[in-house]
Amino acid sequence: MKLEKIRAVEERLLLPTYERSAVLFVGGEGVHLIDENGDRYLDLLSGIGVNALGYGHPAIEEAIARQSRALIHTSNLFFHEGQAELAVRLTGRTGLDRVFFANTGTEAWEGALKLARAHAGLLRNEGKPIGTRFLALEQSFHGRTFGSVSTTWKAKYREPFGPVVPGVDFVRFNDVADLRAKFSGEVCAILVEPIQGEGGIRPLTKEFFAEARTLATSTGALLIADEIQSGMGRTGKWCAYQHYGILPDVTTLAKPLAGGIPLGAVVCTEDAARAIHAGMHGTTFGGGPLACAVAIAVIDAIEKQNLLAHATEVGDYFQHQLRQLAASHEAIVDVRGRGLMLAAELDSAELAKLTVSEMLKRRIVINCTSDMVLRFLPPFLIECPHVDRAIDALNEILTEHAAAAGATQPAAQTQEV
Ligand SMILES: *Cc1c(COP(=O)(O)O)cnc(C)c1O
């Protein structure tokens, strides 16, 4: 089926949850996607931060082929070879002790929330009074299932489905005084994204993150870091919290974890894990042999190809070039992020939308989050010349827009290389 036909059928048969861009991708190679006409697109979004190793990576293809011939699914009632091997890798790289495997980000997040409630119950049984409330942050995003939307800030994700899970308070982002004011013995966990993703690529300040750690420790509440978007090397370290030198009690991983095969993980301390015993929590598909084999291959490829250092290097270059661009375009009001998790905030939602579609016309895939924030989550394999191509295209689009809007600033000269 070609695009127009597919679009017509989808309009009739699917729940209208997405407004898709009018492009039909049928393949990919490296950091490029290929559409039905064979046209190549530079991908700076990676399927929303999932395709860390791009497209057609031999290590992923080999793992899928090998494991699909051997065993795809067993259920969690039996052993298979993948979970232990993957757990060794994840605990080593996160600095935490134990893993629960799930399928998606939101399922991992639900597991983390349940763990926090169970852990608080354990503390109460041990004679330590602690409540059941969660502190989440404004602009947070943790997923679409009930616990996850309940801890997600934007009303549009929560309110149509109310009542959502009770017991959640939102703290103003990076506002230490508000955090102190809202924290109490009633709180069982503080929930953060070290760098907020959907909320607009906003890093926590060191002061705020450290205060969250101190407060949680003072009562036995858990500090839970959602690294579903920022984790697995995107920021140049395995987890973004490692840039802060702060260890949470629990972290959640998903998006890039198995290079495009669905897989999520909750990773936690030995102390938090005391709250869970056999039969309390589970999943049919989570941590299956196929997903685990691919995740092992992804982690090994990231190390073999030295992609943490690469993400840091190309990410720094990308951020520098975005700052140069911002210096000559008033429409860019801020540039943020770390490694290959970057954003350029524009001064209007309309311009942000236009920029995404103009980039797509130039065969470059980006997206826009929080209305005005251009988001860049490229595959870890991206090179500086790809960045240059994107910066040139952004410069062209913003220059044309400024000219059309009758602005007086001259066409900007942004390229140094
Ligand atoms: C995407 C995302 C989720 C939800 O993951 P799904 O796999 O879509 O359920 C949760 N938290 C963060 C930070 C995310 O970026």
The ligand as an ORCA input file, in Angstrom:
! r2SCAN-3c Opt
* xyz 0 1
  C       9.094      7.914     26.697
  C       9.204      8.114     28.134
  C       8.425      7.349     29.024
  C       7.388      6.363     28.551
  O       7.950      5.336     27.790
  P       6.987      4.417     26.868
  O       7.913      3.350     26.356
  O       6.463      5.313     25.799
  O       5.934      3.894     27.729
  C       8.604      7.554     30.376
  N       9.501      8.436     30.840
  C      10.279      9.175     30.025
  C      11.276     10.117     30.603
  C      10.146      9.047     28.640
  O      10.878      9.798     27.831
*
